Amino acid sequence: MNPEEPIEQEIQAKGLTAPRITPADIEANIASERYFTAEQVTFSTQEGIPDSLRTLTFCVLVLQNGFTVTGESNCASPESFDAEIGRKIARQNAINKVWPLMGYALKEKLASQ
């Protein structure tokens, strides 16, 4: 379940219909997404890569207008690292950065009307 779903359901149940950004708007604004770990970045040397680079996951969201937003995740214990969970957390952290950007754009649009 999307973390925003319970709030979105409450907003709809209360009939709050003024212009706003929805989770669907956020998803529709994502043109593409990329994931990688710090371990996958090219370094001058590959010797002695610390475990912390193997578990540091990045998500890059490319928005419809070409702007990029990043999110990251890391786990304290390499034994607990799960790539899929790391990508999910990194993506959610990136999406959390999209909300204020789209909110600002909507407010600008409403102010100019």
Secondary structure, DSSP 4 states (H G I P E B T S, - for coil): --TTHHHHHHHHHTT--SS---HHHHHHTEEEEEEEEGGGS--S--TT--HHHHS-EEEEEEETTS-EEEEEE--S-GGG--HHHHHHHHHHHHHHHHHHHHHHHHHHHHHH-
